[in-house]
Amino acid sequence: MTDGPRLPGVETEDEEERIVCHVDADCFYASCERLREPELRGEPVVVGMGYEPGDTVGAVATASYEAREFGVESAQAISSALERLPRRATLDEAAADYDPELTPEETGYYRSVDMDYYESIAEEVREILHDCSDTVREVSIDEAYLDVTDRTAWEVADGFGRHIRDRIRREVGVTVSVGVAPTMSAAKIASDFDKPNGLTVVEPGEIRAFLAPLEVDLLHGVGPVTARELREMGLETAGDVAATDPEPLVERFGERGQELYDRARGNDDRRVEPKGEPKSFSRESAFPAPVEEPEPKYEQIEALATAVADRAQREGALYRTIGVKAVLPPYDVNTRERSLSGPVDDPDLVDRIARDLFTEFESDPVRKLGVRIANLEFAAADQASLDSWDRSEIDQRADGNDATDDTDEPASVTDHADDDERESMTRARRDRADGQLSLCDFS
């Protein structure tokens, strides 16, 4: 790299010097259920989409690793899953299909999808990811890419990946696997390489050797149909694809054929780009043990309010909604929020409303607190504060418009990517190492 003048728009950074992390939660829905019910840890857990307790209809959204040992897989019908892993009956849920001759070790727990709850946990993970990187691309509720080139160096990239993984486990309570590589596609494959709770680092110059022995269906964007067609062409591994003539691939798959060839050789010049402006900012913090005294809780509220308001100012964001979260033992998530009559930039107002919203929980034992601002508007040239809105009007709205998260639009399970990425996600998420089913798999 030279130190002289550079032409505008010309990239001088060596692509292989980029450091990309792919963070992928392990059996995310099941992990969330275990947060809420700690007694489920170590037990087979199946989370069903369109499933109600005691029913036999619906589809498996995700299955814990313990449940997979019985042959339960994502996208499987609940009825089929029950044949492999019968439901464990409890005192308050006597399942009609329960066989008293079965031992507990031959049965598992079934739970219904609770997207509001999962989204609240995912938001905690996102906050950590955005704290670890200035450039985050959220692909779905349980995975994201981070460009951490400016935050670390290849000599210590394994330590940085371990920091992300361990911080999420320590602060949120769910496990993730992390892949670190110079390209997005290699990082994605690396995160699936050693699940669960894994960390795989592919350094510059090692991508092709890392990919070569992998089965073709492990290549990024290759699903069961494409994998079968590649094998029909005599291509069993990524190394086979990398060594072949690309023309037959292009003839069979069109432009995707060239992409498969390039990815198998480790070539991927895509950059990690955010998928658009965020809809909210939030900060959360857990206490070492549940706290009952009001004073330390209000001190934490003040610190969190200051943090989210500061981030809004740094990113030129105005906000119309202010909210708090109080998590009571064991994992009872409570949220409250208020909407304002117009977008503002007012840190004092964030603190005041957050404190007021929290008053109903001030005497409860609290294990975690959060402050959130939402309904963001990014208009740096048109900043607003209470000086540009009638204070009495805002106070009136703030004091009289108390709402819960039920007033929000429901968050989608998958924040869809580009068309090619969406296609590969829909096709591959049924067969990915994590095995979690996304709503995009249903039509």
N, C-alpha and C positions, 0 to 999 in steps of 0.2 A: 504494500500500500504506500502510495506516495504522499508527501506532505504538501504538494503544490496545488494549484487551483484545479477545481473539478468542474466538468460540464454539468449544467443543471439537468436533473433527471437521470443521470448516469449512476448506476449502483457501483460502488467501489468495494463494498463489504464482500468478503469471500463467503459464499452461501454456506460452505461447510463450517464456518465459524459461528453460525447461529446456534443457539441452545434452546431447543423446544422441549417442553414437558407436556405429556398427555396424562391427565389425572382422571382415573376411572374408578368409580365407587364399586365395591364388591357387594353383589347381591343387595343393592341399595334399599329396596323396599323392605326386605327381610331384616336388614340391619336397623332400619327405623323402627320396625315392630319390636325388635329386641331392646331398643332404647326405652320404649314405652312399657314393655313387659320383660324385665331382666331375667325372669325365670325361663324365658325362651332361649337363652344363650346355650349353645351347644346342642340344641334340639333341632330336629327336622322342622323347617318352617316353609309353608307354601302360601304365597300371597296371590289371591285370585281376582281377576278382572271380570266384572259382571257376576261375582259370586257373593252369596249371602250365607251367613252361618247356618250350617245344617243342610244346605242345598248340595246338589250334585251337578249344577249347571255353571257355566262360566269357563274361563280359560286361565291358565297359569301365567301370571305376569312375571313372577320370579320365584325361584326355589333356592333355598339355602344349600350350601355344599353338602350338608348332612342329608337333605332331601334328595339331592341328585344321586346319591349312592343307591337309592331305591329305584332309579330310572325316571324320576320326575324331571321334566324339562319345560322350559318356557314355551308358550304357545300351545302346550298340550291341553286337551280338554280336562276340566276338573274331574269328570267321571273317570277318565283314564288314569289320572293321577291317583285317585282314590283306590283304584285297583292295585296300584303298585305300593301306595303308602296310605293305608286306612287312617281315617280321622281318629284322633285320640279323644275319647269322651271325657268330659269333666263333670263335676257335680252339678253345675248349672247348665250344662249342654249335653243332654243324652242323645247322641246321634243315632238315628234309626238304623244306620248301616254299621253300627259298632259291633264288633265280634268280641265277646268277653273272653274267648280263648286266646286272643292275641296278647302278647306281652307288650308293655309300654315301648320297648325298644323297637317294636315292629310297626309303630304308629307315629303320626306326626301332627303338628298343629296347622290349622288352616285359618287364614285371616283374609278379610276383604280389603281391597285397595282403598287407601285413605289419602287422596292426593293433597288435600289441604295440609295435612300433617307432614307428608313427605316434602312438600314445597317449603315448609318452615325450616326443616332440617337442611334442605339443599341451600337455602339462603345463608345459613351459617357457614356452610362450606364455601360458598361463593365469596363471602367476605374475606375469608382467609386467602383464597386464590387471588383476589384483587389486591390484597395486602402484600402478596409475594411477587406480583408482576404488574407492570403498568399496561401490559397488552394481554388480554384474556379473550378467547373465543369460546363462548359457552355453546356447546353442541346440543346438549340435552340436559335433563334434570340431574343426571348423574355423571356427566363427563365434560371435560373442557381442555382446550389447548392453552398453554402459556408460553410466551416468548420471554425467556429470562436472560437473554444475552447481556443486558445491561446490569443484571443483578448478581451474576456469578461468573465463573470461568471454568473451562473444561477440566482443569486440574482438580477442582473441588465440586464438580457438577453432581457427583454421587451424594455428597454431603447435603447439597441444596435440595435434591430430590427427596432425600431422607427427611430433611426438615419439614417439607410440605406434607409428606405422608404422616409423619409422627405428630405434627401439630394438629392435623385434622382429627386424628384418632384421640389425641389428648383433650382437645377443646370441644369437639362435637360429639365424639363417641362412636363414629362409624369408621370403617376401614376403607382405604383406597389403595389402588396399585398405581404406580407411577412409572412411566417410560420417558427416558431422556435421550434425545437424538438430535442430529443437525436438521432433520426434516420432519414435517408433520406426519407423513405416512409411516416413517420408521418409528417415530415416537409412539404412534397409535399401536403398532404391532408390539413394541417393547412393553407397553403397559399390560398387554394381555399375556405376556410371556411367562410370568411367574406369579399368577394369582393364587390365593388372595394375599393382601398385604405385601405385595411385591414391589421391588425396585429393580429395573433393568436399565443400564446405561449403555448406549451405543455411541462410541466416540467417532469423531471425523476420521474418515478413511476406513472404517470398519463396517459400514452399512452393508455393502454387497456380500461380505463374508458372513455377516449376521443373518442376512435374508436367505442365502443360497440353500441351506438344508431344509428350510421350512416348507411344509406342504402348500400347494398353490392356494388352498382355501383360506390360508392365513394371511395372504396378501391383502393389503388395504383395498376395500371395494369389491372383493371377490366373494360372491355368495355361492350356494350349492349348485345352482344351474351353471354359472360360469365355470366353477371348478370342474364340474363333470365334462363340460365341453373342452376345457383345457386338457384334461386327462385323455379324452378321445383323440386329441392331437399329439398324444405321447408326452405331454408336459406334466410331470408329477410334482416338481418342486419349483420354488422361485428361481433357483439356479438354472433349471431347465429353461424357464421363460427368458431369463437374462441372456442365455447363450444361443437362443434360437434366432432365426431370421424373422424380423418384425413384420415383414410383408404378409405372411399368412395370418398373423394375428389381426392386422388391419382389415384384411379381406373378410375375416369372420366376425369381428366385433366392431368394425368401423374405427372411429377416433379413439374409442375406449381401448382398442387393441394396442395402439401406440402408447397409451397411458399405462397399460399393464406392463408393457415391455420396459418403459422408463422406470416405473416404480420398482420392478423386480431388480433393476440395476442400481437402485438407490437414488435415482434422479427425481427430485420433487422440488420445484422452485416456488411453491406456494408459500406465502407468508401468513403468519398468524394475524388475523385481522378481526377486531370485534365485530359482532353481528348487528351493531346499531347502538344507539344511545341507551343507557340503562333507564329503567322505569322507576327505580328507587335506590336509595342508599340506606344502609343500616349497619350498626355496630352492636356486637353482643359481647358479654363477658360473664363467665361463670365464677361463682364463689367456690373455694375449696370444700366447703360444707354448707348446707342450707343455713341461711341467715334469717333471724326473726326480728332483730332490732331495726327500727326504721332508719336511723341515721346512716349506717354504712350503705344501705340500699339507695337512699337519696343522693349520697355522694357519688355512687356509681352511675346513677341516672344523669347527674350533671356532667360527669366525664364523658359518657357516651353521647349525650346531646351535643356537647362541644365538638366531639370528633366528627359526627355526621354533618353538622353545620359547617365545620371547617372544610370537609371534603366538597360540599356543595359549592362553597365559595371558590375553592381551588379549581373546580371544573366548570365554573360559570353556570351553575344550575339554580333555578328557582323551584319552589315546591309549594304544593297546595294541601298536602296532607302530612300530619305528624302523628306518629303512633309509638306505642311501647309494647314490649313483650315481657311477661313474667312467667317463668317456668317454675312450677311448684313440684316437690317430690311426689312420685318418682320421676315422672316426666309429663306433667300436666301443663300443656302450653296454653297460655291465655294472652290474647291480644286485644288492645283497645286503640282506637284512632279517632282523630277529628279532622274535618275538612275546613279549609278557609275559603273566603269568598274570592280570593285571587292569589296568584303566585307571589311569594315573598322570598326575601333573603334576610332572615332575622334570627340570629343565633339565640338571643334572649327569649324570643317567643318559643323556639324549639324546647329550650330548657323548661320554661314555665308550663307549657302544655304537657310535656312529658311527665313532669312532677305531678300535675293535676290528674292525669290519666292513671297514674300509678297509685293514687291514694287508697283505692279499694283493696290493694294487696299489701299495704304497708305493714299490717300485723301478721301476714302469712309467712311461713317459712319459704324462702325463695332461694333456688339454686342457681338460677341464671337470669340475667336482665338484658333487654335490648331496647334500642331506640331506633326508629325508622322514619325517614321522610320519603314521600312518594308523590306521584303525579308530577313528575319533574318536567320542567321546560328549560331548554338550553338556549338562552338568548343573552349572551354576555353583554351586548350593546344596549340592552334594555333592562338592566338590573332593577329590582324593586325591593323595598323594605316597608316597614310600617309607615314610613314617612310618605310613601306614594299610595297608601291605602288608608281609608278612614279607620283609625284605631278602634273607635267604638263599634264599628261594623264587624271588624275582625274579632274583637273580644266577644261580641254577641254570638258570632258563629262558632268561635272556639268553645265557648261555655255551653252552647245549646245544641251542638251537632256532634254527638258522641256515637261512633259506629264501631263495629267490629270488622274483622277482615271479611265477613260475609258480604260487605258492600263492594268489595273489590271484584273485578272481573276474574274468573277462575284462571289460574296460570295453566298454560298448556304443558303437557308432559315433555314434549320435545319442541325445542326452538329450532324450527326447520332450517337446514343448511342449504347450500346451493343445490341445484337440481341433481347433479351427479352425486353429491354427498348424501342428499336425502334418499336417493335410490339405493345407495349402498347401505345406508343405515337401516332402511326398511327391510332390505333383503338379508343383511348380515346379522342384525341384532338377535335374531332367533338362534343363531349358531355361534355367537361370540363366546369367548371364554367365560364371561360373567353371566351370560344367559338371561339377562333381564329383558322382559318384553316391554316395548314402548307403545303408547297409544297410537303411534303412527302405523303399527302393525294391524290395526283394526280399521275397517272402513264402514 
